[in-house]
Amino acid sequence: MANKIKGFSTLGDVLKKFDNDEDKYISFEFQKYGYELADQLGDLKNKSLYIKLAKETPRGFLEAAKNFVKDAYQVKSKPRLFMWKLKELRKEKEAKDKKA
């Protein structure tokens, strides 16, 4: 239960989903998450960007932006909408932190 609070999966959960042929170059959970995020957004050519975001950005922001894109209707560019929403979420957090 504690591992879900921090946003990380247990090692057992990651290993259950591990495909030896497809995931042979993935060592960490954030790499898998970043790759899956790039795949869901249809932007595999920039998968390194999503892996970096998965490593450095709070998982809640990434999930909120991903769900925003998933719920959007007739999106021209999913990656662009994702990055815009991520920027907006960061701005909201900064504004909230300034007030406090």
N, C-alpha and C positions, 0 to 999 in steps of 0.2 A: 504494500500500500504506500509506503514512504517513497518508493521509486516513481510512482505515478505523480506525486506532488511536485517533484523536481522536474518532471517532463522527460525523464529518460526511461527506456524500457529495461527490463531485466535481461541479463545475458541469455537466459533460457528462451525468452520470447524472441530475441534476435536470432538465435540459432535455429529456432523452429522455422522461421521465415527464410533462412539462408539457402540460396540455390548455388551450389558449388560451381556450376558452369557460368552462370550470369554474374555472380558476386565474387569472383576469385580475387579481385583487386581491392575489395572493400575490407578494411580492418576495424573501423569504428562505427558505432551506431549512427552518428551524425552524418557520415558519408552515405550510408544507405538511405537515410531520410532525405538528404539533399538530392540524391539521384532520383528517388521516387517523386520528389517535388518537381524536379525538372521534367520528368516524364509526364506527370499529370498536367503540367502547364504546356507541354508540347515544345519544350525549349532545351532539348538535349545537347545542342551545340554549346550552351552556356552552363553545363552541369557543374563546372567548377565554382561558378558564382553561387549556385544554390547550396553547394556543399559548404562553402565559406559562410553563407548566411546561416545554415543549420548549426554551424560550430559557434558562431559569435552572437547570434540574435536569440532572444528569448523565444522558446518554442510556442508560447501563447500568441505572440505577434505573428509568427509564420502561419500558425493554424487559422487565426482570424482572417488574415489576408487570403489564404488559400480558400477558405470557406466563402469569403466574399466573392472571389472569382468564380467559384463553382456555382454560386447562386445567381450570378449575373446572367442576363439574357442577351443573346446576339453580340458577343464580345468580338471585336476585331483582332485584338492582341491580348491574349491571356497573360503573357509575361509582363507586358507593359502595365496592365491593370493591377497585377499583383504587386509590382514595385511601387506604383502610385499609392495603393492602399497601405503598404508597409510604411511608406514615408509619412502618410497621414497618422497612422497609429503611433509612430515615434514622436511626431509633433504633439499629439494629444498627451502623451506621457510626459514630455518635457514641460508643457504648459501646466499640467497637473502638479509636477514636481516643483515648479517655480512658485505656485500659489502656496504650497505647503511649507 
